[in-house]
Amino acid sequence: MRAPHFLRRFARALRPAVVAAPWVVALACAAPVAQAQTPVDLALVLAVDSSASVDESEFALQRGGLAQAFRDPEVVKAIASGPFKRIAVTVIEWAGHADQSVDIPWTVVDGPDGATALADRIDGLQRQILTGATSIAGALDFANALLHANPFDASRLVIDLSGDGRNNQGPPVDTVRQGIVAQGVTINGLAIVNEHPTLNYYFEDRVIGGTAAFVEVANDYADYPRAIRRKLIREIRTMNISAPAAPLPAGAAATVLAADRW
C-alpha cells in the first residue's frame, strides 16, 4: 500500500536535511525507541513563514522573537503548569506547496534549562527556504504529518502557524483544515497584518480550527516578539487571556469574502 500523499511529500522534504546532517538520521531512528512512552502535555509545531514576502530582516525578527519567547519566565511557567510539566516542540519553515523544512526536530522542553537550550538553538538557525509562494495548505499538511509522526504520548496536538499573507498555491485551505481538525489537531494562527490589514479575519475564516483555536495578531514584524510570546502562553495553558475580538470594520467582511478562496 502506498503511503498517503502528504507523508510521501514529508519524506521528500526531509531528504536534503538527512543528506546534509547525518546526526538527524540517528536522532530520527533513536528517538522513537528511547522516547516512545514519554508523556507530554502538548506536541507543538511552530510553523514560521519563509515565503517571498518575508525579507531577511523580517525572518530574523520571527527567529529572534521565537527565541526570546522561550526565555520568557511566563512561557516557562506556562509549561510547568501542565500535569507532566513538559511539552514537545518542533520548528519548521514554510513557503510554497512543496517547500517546507524542519529546522529543529522534535525536542522536549521541561523547565528553564530546556527552554533556554531551545531558545539558543532557535537563535542559531540559518534560513533554509529563501523564497516561494504562500501555501498555508501545504504548511498545514506538512505540520500535520510531523504531529502524527512525533515520538511522544501527547495530550494535545497543536499547529502554531505564523504568516503575513493568504494561501496562493495548493488546495483550498479550509478543505485541508477540515481534514486535519477531524484528526484531533488544533490549528492556531498568528496573523502578521503589515501588508493585509484584514488577514486576521481570513485566518479566522479559513485557517484555524479545533478545540479552543484562536488567532493572535502582530501589527507588523517588529510586533512579532510580543505576539508570539502572548500566543505561546495562551496555547500552552489552553486558557483565554485575550480581550474579546474587535468588531469587524465596515467593509472588511466583503473584502475577506471577495478574496481568493485559496
Secondary structure, 3 states (H helix, E strand, C coil): CCCCHHHHHHHHHHHHHHHHCHHHHHHHHHHHHHHCCCEECCEEEEEEECCCCCCHHHHHHHHHHHHHHHCCHHHHHHHHCCCCCCEEEEEEEECCCCCEEEEEEEEEECCHHHHHHHHHHHHCCCCCCCCCCCCHHHHHHHHHHHHHCCCCEECCEEEEEEECCCCCCCCCHHHHHHHHHCCCEEEEEEEECCCCCCHHHHHHHHHCECCCCCEEEECCHHHHHHHHHHHHHHHHHCCCCCCCCCCCCCCHHHHHHHCCCC
